[in-house]
């Protein structure tokens, strides 16, 4: 299967008070970490979507020349606009793409084996493969091409949440409670670092 990865990194991180894309953990930024892991996954194309703070964040991607960058000028409209910007770039370069895996920059527990699980599960007949947080489904989430038109018509800040919910009974799910972690505030980040110690 031809599968692309879209890394959503366009948010303003207002509650964090600084771009969380650039928060450092174990010697690298969260953005550099998810880029490195994604490139190791042997997919067709990796796209990073930047928006708020793009000039400040973009140099972080100089170390990854294989990665394509989509600039979402409408990042303030919410995650949906970033998904669309990423998918449009993917399809402009790979019109026969079979699936896209959407990742967030602030899920540090996501490892290469998790991504490989999603890619392996993509061979099922299900239209999507979603992370099971325990009480609901979410990202990482892999969408088959049959849902691309729906992704391109998303609206608002909720991203693909409604689309995942609509198709949850058809979805292949991967138990991934660690993906539920939210890193939105300085307190969240402090607690996360303390847990690592």
C-alpha positions as CSV (number, residue, x, y, z in Angstrom):
1,X,0.0,0.0,0.0
2,X,1.0,3.6,-0.7
3,X,0.7,5.3,2.7
4,X,1.6,8.8,3.7
5,X,2.1,10.3,7.1
6,X,0.8,13.8,8.0
7,X,2.3,15.3,11.2
8,X,0.1,18.1,12.5
9,X,2.4,20.8,14.0
10,X,0.5,24.1,13.2
11,X,-1.0,25.0,16.5
12,X,-0.2,28.1,18.5
13,X,0.4,26.4,21.8
14,X,-1.2,29.3,23.6
15,X,-1.8,27.5,26.8
16,X,1.8,26.2,26.9
17,X,3.2,29.8,26.4
18,X,5.8,28.6,23.9
19,X,5.7,26.4,20.8
20,X,5.4,22.8,22.1
21,X,6.7,21.6,18.8
22,X,10.1,22.8,20.1
23,X,10.0,21.4,23.6
24,X,13.1,19.3,24.2
25,X,13.0,15.7,25.5
26,X,15.9,13.3,25.5
27,X,18.1,15.7,23.5
28,X,15.7,16.5,20.7
29,X,12.5,18.5,20.1
30,X,9.1,16.8,20.0
31,X,8.9,17.8,16.4
32,X,12.3,16.3,15.5
33,X,11.5,13.2,17.4
34,X,8.2,12.4,15.6
35,X,9.9,13.3,12.2
36,X,12.7,10.9,12.9
37,X,10.3,8.1,13.8
38,X,8.1,8.7,10.8
39,X,11.0,8.6,8.4
40,X,12.0,5.2,9.9
41,X,8.5,3.8,9.1
42,X,9.2,3.2,5.4
43,X,6.1,5.1,4.1
44,X,5.6,6.8,0.7
45,X,5.8,10.4,2.0
46,X,6.0,12.3,5.2
47,X,4.4,15.8,5.4
48,X,4.7,18.2,8.3
49,X,2.0,20.9,8.5
50,X,3.2,24.2,10.1
51,X,1.1,27.3,10.8
52,X,1.6,29.4,13.9
53,X,5.2,30.2,14.6
54,X,6.2,28.6,11.3
55,X,9.3,30.8,10.7
56,X,10.5,29.9,14.2
57,X,9.8,26.2,13.8
58,X,10.8,25.6,10.2
59,X,14.6,25.5,10.9
60,X,13.9,22.4,13.0
61,X,13.1,20.6,9.8
62,X,16.4,21.4,8.1
63,X,17.8,18.1,9.3
64,X,15.0,16.2,7.5
65,X,15.3,17.1,3.8
66,X,13.1,14.2,2.8
67,X,10.1,15.7,4.6
68,X,7.7,17.9,2.7
69,X,6.4,21.0,4.5
70,X,2.8,22.3,4.1
71,X,2.2,25.8,5.4
72,X,-1.4,26.2,6.7
73,X,-2.1,29.9,6.5
74,X,-5.5,29.2,8.1
75,X,-4.2,27.4,11.1
76,X,-6.3,29.5,13.4
77,X,-9.4,27.8,11.9
78,X,-8.5,24.6,13.7
79,X,-7.1,21.2,13.2
80,X,-9.4,20.5,10.2
81,X,-7.6,23.0,8.1
82,X,-4.2,21.5,8.9
83,X,-5.4,18.0,8.0
84,X,-6.7,19.4,4.6
85,X,-3.4,21.2,4.0
86,X,-1.4,18.1,4.6
87,X,-3.6,15.8,2.6
88,X,-3.7,18.2,-0.4
89,X,0.1,18.3,-0.5
90,X,0.2,14.5,-0.2
91,X,-2.2,14.0,-3.0
92,X,-0.6,16.6,-5.2
93,X,2.6,14.5,-5.2
94,X,1.0,11.0,-4.8
95,X,-2.4,11.0,-6.4
96,X,-2.7,7.2,-6.1
97,X,-2.1,7.3,-2.3
98,X,-4.0,4.4,-0.6
99,X,-4.0,5.8,3.0
100,X,-2.7,8.5,5.3
101,X,-1.7,8.2,8.9
102,X,-2.3,11.3,11.0
103,X,0.1,12.0,13.9
104,X,0.3,14.8,16.4
105,X,3.5,16.4,17.4
106,X,2.7,16.3,21.2
107,X,2.3,12.5,21.7
108,X,5.8,11.6,23.0
109,X,4.8,8.1,23.9
110,X,4.2,7.2,20.3
111,X,7.1,4.9,19.1
112,X,8.0,3.4,15.8
113,X,6.4,0.0,16.7
114,X,3.1,1.8,17.2
115,X,3.3,3.3,13.7
116,X,4.1,-0.1,12.3
117,X,1.0,-1.5,13.9
118,X,-1.1,1.0,12.1
119,X,0.6,0.4,8.8
120,X,0.1,-3.4,9.2
121,X,-3.5,-3.0,10.2
122,X,-4.1,-1.0,7.0
123,X,-4.3,-4.2,5.0
124,X,-7.7,-4.9,6.6
125,X,-11.0,-4.0,4.9
126,X,-11.8,-1.3,7.5
127,X,-11.9,2.3,6.2
128,X,-9.8,3.5,9.1
129,X,-7.5,2.3,11.8
130,X,-7.8,4.3,15.1
131,X,-6.1,4.5,18.4
132,X,-8.3,3.2,21.2
133,X,-7.7,5.4,24.3
134,X,-9.9,3.2,26.5
135,X,-13.1,5.3,26.4
136,X,-13.0,6.6,22.9
137,X,-11.0,6.5,19.6
138,X,-8.6,9.1,18.4
139,X,-5.3,9.8,16.8
140,X,-3.0,8.4,15.6
141,X,-5.5,7.4,13.0
142,X,-5.0,6.0,9.6
143,X,-7.6,6.8,6.9
144,X,-8.0,4.9,3.7
145,X,-8.5,6.7,0.4
146,X,-12.3,6.1,0.6
147,X,-12.4,8.7,3.3
148,X,-10.2,11.3,1.7
149,X,-13.1,13.4,0.4
150,X,-14.5,13.4,3.9
151,X,-11.2,14.6,5.3
152,X,-11.1,17.4,2.7
153,X,-14.5,18.6,3.8
154,X,-13.8,18.7,7.5
155,X,-14.6,21.9,9.4
156,X,-13.6,23.4,12.7
157,X,-11.2,22.7,15.6
158,X,-12.3,19.2,16.3
159,X,-10.2,17.8,13.4
160,X,-11.2,14.3,12.4
161,X,-13.0,13.5,15.6
162,X,-16.5,13.5,14.1
163,X,-15.3,11.4,11.2
164,X,-13.7,8.8,13.5
165,X,-16.9,8.7,15.6
166,X,-19.1,8.3,12.5
167,X,-17.1,5.3,11.3
168,X,-16.1,3.8,14.7
169,X,-18.1,0.6,14.2
170,X,-16.3,-0.1,10.9
171,X,-12.8,0.8,12.3
172,X,-9.9,-1.4,13.1
173,X,-8.7,-0.3,16.6
174,X,-5.3,-0.5,18.3
175,X,-5.2,-0.2,22.0
176,X,-3.0,2.8,22.8
177,X,-4.0,4.4,26.1
178,X,-0.7,6.3,26.2
179,X,-1.8,8.3,23.2
180,X,-4.4,10.0,25.5
181,X,-1.7,12.2,27.1
182,X,-2.3,15.9,26.6
183,X,0.6,18.3,26.7
184,X,-1.2,21.6,26.7
185,X,0.1,23.6,29.7
186,X,3.5,24.1,31.4
187,X,2.1,22.0,34.3
188,X,1.3,19.1,31.9
189,X,4.9,19.3,30.6
190,X,6.4,19.5,34.1
191,X,4.4,16.4,35.2
192,X,5.4,14.5,32.1
193,X,9.1,15.2,32.7
194,X,8.8,14.2,36.4
195,X,7.2,10.9,35.4
196,X,10.1,10.1,33.1
197,X,12.5,10.6,36.0
